[in-house]
Amino acid sequence: MSGRGWAVILGASSGTGAAIAQAVASRPGLNVFGVHRGRYPEQAAAVERAVTDAGVRMVMRQADAGTAKGAMRGADALLDQAGPRSVKLLVHSIACGSVGLLATGDAPLHPRQLEKTFDAMAHSFVYWARALLERDLLAPEARLLGLTNPLSESLLPNCGAITAAKAALEIYVRQLALELGPLGHRVNLLKFGTVLTPAITHVYSPEALARLEEAHRAMNPVGRMCTVEEVARFVSVLTGEETAWFNGATIDFTGGMMLRLLDLVLNPPD
């Protein structure tokens, strides 16, 4: 993936997406086309400054990337900015899922909440891959990367819709790897553990966040949570020629987060 090209980052204004945008701007030096919904305007402006300070171009588009229409309009805007065969990296970092029970409780998730969760966190990966392909925007040996987490290995009661969407995303990655592999492209899924992002801090109170960090210190063999910077640096590595043989893979970047889970259940700390 040598030579200047573009990275498309869906969910680029904060959290993991923002860190990835800054990382790939530095290494391998990609221009960045970021899409965000406008919830964190100050963070979005900071990302723009950081990317341009790295000496590359930055286009930050405020729109809903989690729909088929959003993907088509975004790809049209990118084509005007970057031209054909310019996208070397697509990163799907959209965090827009509904939390709640599926069938029990006082207010189980509404069908519209389920549909929006799947559109944003699963279907939109397909929408963007198709939109980029139809407009001949994918550069030779482009990398398409989805992001996931270990929830499918240890369910949380109120995260059923998000977990199911992430499971669908994994199947989409495998299917797209089969379809795009013969064209020279690579499609993978990066699985990492809990990281502190604005979305997490928005959901949990400071007391709950402290308990979350303590739980991860006990759970992870390294004794701490992963950071968004660590995830971002690894995504930069995945753009290199050394990782070109990854295709259709779910890459475990959890640091062994789930290895001690059974032990903690059977032998909880005092």
Residue frames relative to the residue before (quaternion, step in Angstrom):
aa qw qx qy qz dx dy dz
M 1.0000 0.0000 0.0000 0.0000 0.00 0.00 0.00
S 0.2320 0.7872 -0.5385 0.1914 3.56 0.90 0.84
G 0.6954 0.4484 -0.3451 0.4431 3.57 -1.20 0.49
R 0.5681 -0.6212 0.4287 0.3279 3.55 -1.12 0.73
G 0.1130 0.7620 -0.6294 0.1022 3.55 -0.94 0.95
W 0.5559 -0.6150 0.4529 0.3282 3.56 -1.25 -0.37
A 0.2024 -0.7120 0.6567 0.1445 3.50 -1.30 0.61
V 0.2013 -0.7480 0.6216 0.1166 3.55 -0.96 0.92
I 0.0560 -0.8063 0.5884 -0.0218 3.58 -0.57 1.19
L 0.1711 -0.7832 0.5935 0.0709 3.57 -0.53 1.20
G 0.7661 0.1813 -0.1860 0.5879 3.56 -0.42 1.23
A 0.2586 0.8459 -0.4246 0.1929 3.53 1.01 0.94
S 0.5861 0.6500 -0.3641 0.3184 3.59 1.17 -0.27
S 0.8170 0.0589 0.0036 0.5737 3.60 1.10 -0.50
G 0.7996 0.3540 -0.2146 0.4352 3.53 -1.36 0.09
T 0.8433 -0.1520 0.1231 0.5007 3.54 -1.11 -0.77
G 0.6511 0.5292 -0.3270 0.4348 3.59 0.91 -0.85
A 0.6488 0.5120 -0.3148 0.4666 3.57 0.98 -0.83
A 0.6586 0.5053 -0.3094 0.4639 3.58 0.94 -0.87
I 0.6470 0.5120 -0.3188 0.4665 3.59 1.00 -0.80
A 0.6197 0.5477 -0.3459 0.4431 3.59 0.96 -0.82
Q 0.6943 0.4648 -0.2782 0.4738 3.58 0.89 -0.90
A 0.6497 0.5337 -0.3244 0.4334 3.58 1.00 -0.79
V 0.7275 0.4253 -0.2635 0.4694 3.61 0.79 -0.94
A 0.5499 0.5744 -0.4041 0.4520 3.59 1.24 -0.28
S 0.6930 0.4478 -0.2645 0.4992 3.57 1.11 -0.68
R 0.7884 -0.0308 0.0624 0.6112 3.55 1.01 -0.90
P 0.5434 -0.2437 -0.7933 0.1267 1.62 -1.26 2.18
G 0.6590 -0.5232 0.3153 0.4388 3.62 1.15 0.40
L 0.2875 0.7762 -0.5097 0.2349 3.57 0.93 0.89
N 0.4725 -0.5815 0.5689 0.3389 3.53 -1.24 0.52
V 0.2593 -0.7952 0.5360 0.1145 3.58 -1.08 0.66
F 0.1017 -0.7350 0.6690 0.0430 3.52 -1.01 1.01
G 0.0346 -0.8355 0.5473 -0.0342 3.56 -0.26 1.29
V 0.1490 -0.7683 0.6166 0.0850 3.54 -1.13 0.72
H 0.1000 0.7855 -0.6049 0.0847 3.57 -0.92 0.88
R 0.5420 -0.6632 0.4326 0.2815 3.56 -1.24 0.54
G 0.5691 -0.6371 0.3685 0.3665 3.60 1.23 -0.10
R 0.4303 0.7177 -0.4588 0.2988 3.59 1.23 0.19
Y 0.7867 0.2216 -0.1091 0.5657 3.59 1.11 -0.61
P 0.0785 -0.8577 0.5060 0.0453 3.62 0.52 1.14
E 0.6489 0.5147 -0.3383 0.4467 3.59 0.96 -0.74
Q 0.6529 0.4968 -0.3135 0.4782 3.57 1.00 -0.81
A 0.6214 0.5428 -0.3418 0.4499 3.58 1.03 -0.77
A 0.6573 0.5018 -0.3084 0.4701 3.58 0.96 -0.84
A 0.6392 0.5218 -0.3241 0.4628 3.59 1.05 -0.75
V 0.6301 0.5203 -0.3322 0.4711 3.59 1.03 -0.75
E 0.6244 0.5389 -0.3368 0.4542 3.59 0.96 -0.84
R 0.6723 0.4938 -0.3038 0.4602 3.58 0.88 -0.93
A 0.6702 0.5112 -0.3074 0.4416 3.57 0.89 -0.92
V 0.6654 0.4992 -0.3076 0.4620 3.58 0.97 -0.83
T 0.6871 0.4637 -0.2934 0.4761 3.59 0.85 -0.88
D 0.5993 0.5519 -0.3600 0.4545 3.60 1.11 -0.57
A 0.6251 0.5285 -0.3352 0.4665 3.60 1.21 -0.45
G 0.5673 -0.6475 0.3590 0.3606 3.60 1.29 0.01
V 0.6306 0.4933 -0.3504 0.4860 3.58 1.20 0.42
R 0.5958 -0.5678 0.4296 0.3716 3.55 -1.32 0.16
M 0.0980 -0.7761 0.6211 0.0481 3.53 -1.22 0.62
V 0.0185 -0.7502 0.6610 0.0040 3.54 -0.94 0.98
M 0.0799 -0.7975 0.5979 0.0079 3.56 -0.59 1.17
R 0.0994 -0.8199 0.5638 -0.0032 3.55 -0.46 1.26
Q 0.2343 -0.7582 0.5931 0.1361 3.58 -0.82 1.00
A 0.3512 0.6979 -0.5392 0.3144 3.55 -0.42 1.28
D 0.5189 -0.5933 0.5009 0.3576 3.54 -1.34 0.13
A 0.2054 -0.8095 0.5426 0.0902 3.57 -0.38 1.25
G 0.6307 0.6142 -0.3042 0.3639 3.57 1.25 -0.32
T 0.6557 0.4535 -0.3264 0.5078 3.59 1.17 0.49
A 0.6367 -0.5197 0.3974 0.4081 3.57 -1.26 0.34
K 0.6508 0.5082 -0.3143 0.4685 3.59 0.98 -0.84
G 0.6441 0.5251 -0.3211 0.4542 3.58 0.99 -0.81
A 0.6443 0.5152 -0.3211 0.4651 3.58 1.03 -0.76
M 0.6732 0.4964 -0.3062 0.4545 3.60 0.88 -0.88
R 0.6806 0.4734 -0.2968 0.4739 3.58 0.91 -0.87
G 0.6389 0.5252 -0.3247 0.4589 3.57 1.03 -0.76
A 0.6606 0.4996 -0.3086 0.4678 3.57 0.96 -0.83
D 0.6137 0.5318 -0.3488 0.4679 3.60 1.06 -0.67
A 0.6612 0.5000 -0.3058 0.4684 3.58 0.94 -0.89
L 0.6485 0.5155 -0.3158 0.4626 3.57 1.00 -0.79
L 0.6260 0.5410 -0.3419 0.4457 3.59 0.97 -0.81
D 0.6397 0.5205 -0.3226 0.4645 3.59 1.01 -0.76
Q 0.7140 0.4628 -0.2476 0.4634 3.58 1.01 -0.83
A 0.8307 0.2944 -0.0909 0.4636 3.54 0.81 -1.08
G 0.3891 -0.7205 0.4908 0.2977 3.58 1.07 -0.62
P 0.6885 -0.5084 0.3257 0.4018 3.59 -1.26 0.28
R 0.8571 0.1607 -0.1427 0.4682 3.52 -1.37 0.54
S 0.4374 0.7204 -0.4255 0.3297 3.55 1.01 0.84
V 0.6456 0.5453 -0.3252 0.4244 3.61 1.16 -0.49
K 0.1410 -0.8125 0.5640 0.0422 3.54 -0.55 1.21
L 0.8008 0.1251 -0.0465 0.5838 3.57 1.20 -0.47
L 0.0494 -0.7427 0.6669 0.0341 3.53 -1.08 0.88
V 0.0391 -0.7861 0.6169 -0.0007 3.57 -0.81 1.02
H 0.2110 -0.7736 0.5910 0.0886 3.54 -0.75 1.14
S 0.1247 0.8052 -0.5595 0.1519 3.57 -0.23 1.32
I 0.2748 0.7766 -0.5152 0.2367 3.56 0.96 0.90
A 0.0681 -0.7797 0.6224 0.0092 3.57 -0.77 1.09
C 0.3433 0.7215 -0.5206 0.3010 3.57 0.00 1.28
G 0.3318 0.7548 -0.4941 0.2758 3.57 0.54 1.19
S 0.4347 -0.6904 0.5172 0.2586 3.55 -1.18 0.61
V 0.2628 -0.7551 0.5866 0.1290 3.53 -1.00 0.94
G 0.4546 0.6671 -0.4987 0.3155 3.57 -0.87 0.95
L 0.6061 -0.5551 0.4248 0.3796 3.55 -1.29 0.20
L 0.5198 -0.6788 0.4375 0.2786 3.54 -1.17 0.62
A 0.8491 0.0855 0.0077 0.5213 3.60 0.85 -0.90
T 0.7384 0.3701 -0.2147 0.5213 3.61 1.17 -0.41
G 0.6143 0.5513 -0.4126 0.3853 3.55 -1.31 0.00
D 0.7027 -0.4855 0.3300 0.4021 3.54 -1.33 0.10
A 0.8160 0.0638 0.0069 0.5745 3.59 1.01 -0.75
P 0.1021 -0.8066 0.5804 0.0462 3.61 0.20 1.21
L 0.6890 -0.5119 0.3204 0.4008 3.54 -1.22 0.55
H 0.4385 -0.6826 0.5306 0.2454 3.54 -1.04 0.91
P 0.6323 -0.5427 0.3817 0.4001 3.63 -1.07 0.54
R 0.6315 0.5316 -0.3435 0.4478 3.60 1.02 -0.71
Q 0.6319 0.5209 -0.3347 0.4662 3.59 1.08 -0.68
L 0.6359 0.5163 -0.3234 0.4738 3.58 1.02 -0.78
E 0.6692 0.5071 -0.3019 0.4516 3.57 0.89 -0.93
K 0.6725 0.4889 -0.3049 0.4645 3.59 0.90 -0.87
T 0.6223 0.5401 -0.3407 0.4527 3.59 1.02 -0.77
F 0.6997 0.4562 -0.2768 0.4751 3.59 0.86 -0.92
D 0.6114 0.5420 -0.3549 0.4544 3.59 1.02 -0.72
A 0.7341 0.4492 -0.2430 0.4475 3.56 0.76 -1.09
M 0.8117 0.3429 -0.1446 0.4502 3.57 0.76 -1.05
A 0.7755 0.2616 -0.1702 0.5488 3.61 1.24 -0.11
H 0.7484 0.4326 -0.2567 0.4322 3.58 0.41 -1.22
S 0.6419 0.5632 -0.3402 0.3937 3.60 0.96 -0.81
F 0.5476 0.5859 -0.4072 0.4372 3.60 1.16 -0.40
V 0.6558 0.4863 -0.2919 0.4982 3.57 1.04 -0.84
Y 0.6384 0.5442 -0.3343 0.4295 3.59 0.93 -0.89
W 0.7012 0.4604 -0.2739 0.4704 3.59 0.89 -0.93
A 0.6187 0.5312 -0.3545 0.4576 3.60 0.96 -0.75
R 0.6720 0.4932 -0.2913 0.4694 3.57 0.94 -0.92
A 0.6684 0.5109 -0.3106 0.4423 3.59 0.88 -0.92
L 0.6612 0.4931 -0.3073 0.4746 3.59 0.96 -0.81
L 0.6605 0.5111 -0.3044 0.4582 3.57 0.98 -0.85
E 0.6705 0.5160 -0.3007 0.4402 3.59 0.89 -0.91
R 0.7303 0.3960 -0.2284 0.5076 3.60 1.13 -0.63
D 0.4422 -0.7187 0.4333 0.3163 3.57 1.31 0.26
L 0.3327 0.7744 -0.4744 0.2541 3.56 1.05 0.79
L 0.6031 0.5866 -0.3679 0.3960 3.61 1.13 -0.47
A 0.3753 -0.7140 0.5512 0.2133 3.55 -0.86 1.03
P 0.6459 -0.4866 0.3813 0.4479 3.62 -1.17 0.27
E 0.8409 0.0904 -0.1144 0.5211 3.58 -0.99 0.93
A 0.1811 0.7948 -0.5531 0.1721 3.59 0.96 0.83
R 0.2873 -0.7366 0.5898 0.1646 3.54 -1.23 0.63
L 0.0942 -0.7686 0.6320 0.0314 3.56 -0.91 1.00
L 0.0324 -0.8423 0.5340 -0.0665 3.55 -0.57 1.18
G 0.1615 -0.7517 0.6335 0.0866 3.52 -0.92 1.01
L 0.2933 -0.7438 0.5745 0.1753 3.57 -1.23 0.46
T 0.0217 0.7976 -0.6016 0.0395 3.56 -0.98 0.86
N 0.3231 -0.7350 0.5691 0.1772 3.56 -1.35 -0.02
P 0.6271 -0.5869 0.3629 0.3613 3.62 -1.21 0.20
L 0.3049 0.7860 -0.5039 0.1878 3.64 1.17 0.24
S 0.6281 0.5561 -0.3504 0.4166 3.59 1.03 -0.66
E 0.6574 0.4900 -0.3071 0.4832 3.58 1.25 -0.34
S 0.7886 0.0731 -0.0314 0.6097 3.59 1.18 -0.45
L 0.2380 -0.8406 0.4713 0.1208 3.55 0.09 1.34
L 0.2373 -0.7006 0.6498 0.1747 3.52 -1.26 0.63
P 0.5836 -0.6493 0.3494 0.3402 3.61 -0.79 0.98
N 0.7772 0.3609 -0.1920 0.4784 3.59 0.93 -0.83
C 0.6441 0.5302 -0.3148 0.4527 3.60 1.25 0.18
G 0.2484 0.8181 -0.4915 0.1659 3.58 1.18 0.47
A 0.6695 0.4962 -0.3112 0.4569 3.60 0.91 -0.86
I 0.6557 0.5025 -0.3111 0.4700 3.59 0.96 -0.86
T 0.6551 0.5115 -0.3135 0.4592 3.58 0.93 -0.88
A 0.6582 0.5036 -0.3124 0.4643 3.58 0.94 -0.86
A 0.6401 0.5179 -0.3257 0.4648 3.60 1.02 -0.77
K 0.6527 0.5025 -0.3150 0.4714 3.58 0.99 -0.79
A 0.6115 0.5306 -0.3481 0.4726 3.60 1.10 -0.64
A 0.6395 0.5077 -0.3174 0.4821 3.58 1.02 -0.79
L 0.6210 0.5484 -0.3378 0.4467 3.58 1.01 -0.81
E 0.6391 0.5285 -0.3307 0.4504 3.59 0.97 -0.81
I 0.6584 0.4856 -0.3135 0.4822 3.60 0.98 -0.78
Y 0.6248 0.5332 -0.3392 0.4586 3.58 1.00 -0.76
V 0.6255 0.5377 -0.3345 0.4558 3.59 0.98 -0.81
R 0.6753 0.4901 -0.3034 0.4601 3.58 0.87 -0.90
Q 0.6673 0.5034 -0.3048 0.4566 3.56 0.92 -0.90
L 0.6729 0.4837 -0.3002 0.4724 3.58 0.94 -0.87
A 0.5886 0.5592 -0.3705 0.4512 3.59 1.11 -0.58
L 0.6425 0.5069 -0.3126 0.4822 3.58 1.08 -0.76
E 0.7176 0.4673 -0.2609 0.4457 3.57 0.90 -0.91
L 0.7702 0.3759 -0.1889 0.4793 3.58 0.93 -0.92
G 0.4844 0.6835 -0.4253 0.3424 3.59 1.23 -0.33
P 0.6839 0.4790 -0.3107 0.4542 3.63 0.81 -0.84
L 0.6443 0.4998 -0.3168 0.4845 3.59 1.25 -0.37
G 0.6135 -0.5885 0.3279 0.4120 3.57 1.31 -0.01
H 0.5991 0.5866 -0.3574 0.4114 3.60 1.26 -0.13
R 0.2810 -0.7476 0.5807 0.1577 3.56 -1.30 0.38
V 0.0910 -0.7980 0.5957 0.0017 3.56 -0.91 0.99
N 0.0877 0.8172 -0.5577 0.1162 3.57 -0.61 1.13
L 0.3084 -0.7171 0.5970 0.1847 3.52 -1.40 0.23
L 0.1876 -0.7826 0.5874 0.0860 3.57 -0.85 1.01
K 0.1327 -0.7993 0.5851 0.0356 3.56 -0.65 1.17
F 0.1031 0.7876 -0.6008 0.0894 3.56 -0.71 1.07
G 0.5983 -0.6086 0.4055 0.3274 3.53 -1.26 0.46
T 0.7599 -0.3700 0.2748 0.4584 3.53 -1.34 -0.09
V 0.0274 -0.7661 0.6422 0.0038 3.55 -1.00 0.91
L 0.4929 -0.6556 0.4848 0.3037 3.56 -1.14 0.64
T 0.0853 0.7792 -0.6089 0.1217 3.54 -0.59 1.24
P 0.6731 -0.4683 0.3543 0.4495 3.63 -1.20 0.18
A 0.6145 0.5499 -0.3557 0.4399 3.60 1.05 -0.69
I 0.6611 0.4961 -0.3035 0.4741 3.60 0.98 -0.83
T 0.7013 0.4681 -0.2805 0.4588 3.56 0.84 -0.96
H 0.5977 0.5546 -0.3603 0.4532 3.58 1.21 -0.42
V 0.6954 0.4833 -0.2642 0.4614 3.58 1.07 -0.78
Y 0.7955 0.3143 -0.1394 0.4989 3.58 0.89 -0.97
S 0.4853 -0.6303 0.5218 0.3080 3.54 -1.20 0.61
P 0.6638 -0.4889 0.3588 0.4377 3.63 -1.19 0.29
E 0.6385 0.5202 -0.3338 0.4585 3.60 1.02 -0.73
A 0.6638 0.4942 -0.3011 0.4737 3.57 0.97 -0.85
L 0.6262 0.5313 -0.3376 0.4601 3.59 1.05 -0.74
A 0.6299 0.5263 -0.3333 0.4639 3.58 1.02 -0.77
R 0.6534 0.4953 -0.3116 0.4803 3.58 1.01 -0.79
L 0.6199 0.5490 -0.3342 0.4502 3.57 1.07 -0.76
E 0.6699 0.4893 -0.2971 0.4729 3.57 0.91 -0.90
E 0.6422 0.5175 -0.3243 0.4633 3.58 0.99 -0.79
A 0.6360 0.5272 -0.3265 0.4593 3.58 0.99 -0.80
H 0.6799 0.4777 -0.2966 0.4708 3.59 0.97 -0.78
R 0.5917 0.5458 -0.3763 0.4586 3.58 1.08 -0.54
A 0.6799 0.4681 -0.2829 0.4884 3.57 1.06 -0.76
M 0.7057 0.5001 -0.2637 0.4270 3.57 0.98 -0.87
N 0.7547 0.4153 -0.2209 0.4574 3.56 0.82 -1.01
P 0.5203 -0.6542 0.4447 0.3218 3.62 -0.84 0.89
V 0.6503 0.5121 -0.3188 0.4617 3.60 1.13 -0.59
G 0.4436 -0.7406 0.4100 0.2944 3.56 1.26 -0.33
R 0.7492 0.2693 -0.2103 0.5674 3.59 1.15 0.52
M 0.5829 -0.5459 0.4630 0.3846 3.53 -1.37 0.05
C 0.5442 -0.5609 0.5087 0.3613 3.51 -1.33 0.34
T 0.3042 -0.7348 0.5696 0.2076 3.60 -1.23 0.34
V 0.5968 -0.5662 0.4186 0.3847 3.57 -1.18 0.49
E 0.6050 0.5616 -0.3598 0.4349 3.60 1.09 -0.61
E 0.6403 0.5168 -0.3295 0.4631 3.59 1.01 -0.76
V 0.6339 0.5136 -0.3244 0.4787 3.57 1.00 -0.81
A 0.6714 0.5183 -0.2977 0.4382 3.57 0.87 -0.97
R 0.6494 0.5110 -0.3247 0.4602 3.58 0.93 -0.83
F 0.6583 0.5036 -0.3198 0.4590 3.59 1.00 -0.76
V 0.6015 0.5364 -0.3625 0.4681 3.59 1.07 -0.63
S 0.6095 0.5383 -0.3466 0.4674 3.59 1.05 -0.71
V 0.6316 0.5252 -0.3271 0.4672 3.57 1.01 -0.80
L 0.6672 0.5274 -0.3025 0.4304 3.59 0.98 -0.86
T 0.6008 0.5495 -0.3720 0.4458 3.61 1.20 -0.21
G 0.5929 0.6204 -0.3513 0.3744 3.59 1.23 -0.32
E 0.6507 -0.5294 0.3862 0.3835 3.54 -1.28 0.41
E 0.5934 0.6069 -0.3638 0.3838 3.58 1.14 -0.62
T 0.7482 0.3738 -0.2060 0.5079 3.60 1.15 -0.55
A 0.3387 0.7901 -0.4624 0.2171 3.58 1.26 0.27
W 0.6415 0.5436 -0.3394 0.4217 3.63 1.13 -0.42
F 0.4832 0.6125 -0.4606 0.4233 3.62 1.22 -0.08
N 0.2509 0.7477 -0.5942 0.1575 3.58 -0.86 0.94
G 0.8257 0.1101 -0.1255 0.5388 3.56 -0.79 1.05
A 0.4986 0.6873 -0.3934 0.3525 3.56 1.28 0.30
T 0.2508 -0.6767 0.6605 0.2072 3.51 -1.32 0.51
I 0.1798 -0.8291 0.5265 0.0549 3.54 -0.21 1.33
D 0.3038 -0.7773 0.5291 0.1535 3.57 -0.60 1.17
F 0.0598 0.7877 -0.6062 0.0924 3.55 -0.57 1.24
T 0.3379 0.7826 -0.4590 0.2505 3.56 1.14 0.70
G 0.4089 -0.7215 0.4728 0.2977 3.60 1.20 -0.21
G 0.6449 -0.5293 0.3241 0.4460 3.58 1.18 0.49
M 0.2193 0.8403 -0.4776 0.1331 3.56 1.27 0.40
M 0.7550 0.4076 -0.2192 0.4645 3.59 0.94 -0.83
L 0.4788 0.7228 -0.4207 0.2672 3.61 1.20 -0.25
R 0.7586 0.3772 -0.2004 0.4920 3.58 1.03 -0.74
L 0.3788 0.7710 -0.4626 0.2191 3.57 1.25 -0.02
L 0.6790 0.4811 -0.2984 0.4674 3.60 0.81 -0.96
D 0.6375 0.5303 -0.3294 0.4515 3.58 0.99 -0.81
L 0.6601 0.5036 -0.3084 0.4643 3.59 1.00 -0.81
V 0.6373 0.5159 -0.3333 0.4654 3.58 1.08 -0.67
L 0.7229 0.4354 -0.2446 0.4774 3.57 0.91 -0.93
N 0.7999 0.1486 -0.0582 0.5785 3.56 1.09 -0.74
P 0.0762 -0.8368 0.5407 0.0401 3.60 0.46 1.13
P 0.5502 -0.6175 0.4388 0.3513 3.60 -1.06 0.67
D 0.5742 -0.6022 0.4308 0.3494 3.56 -1.14 0.58
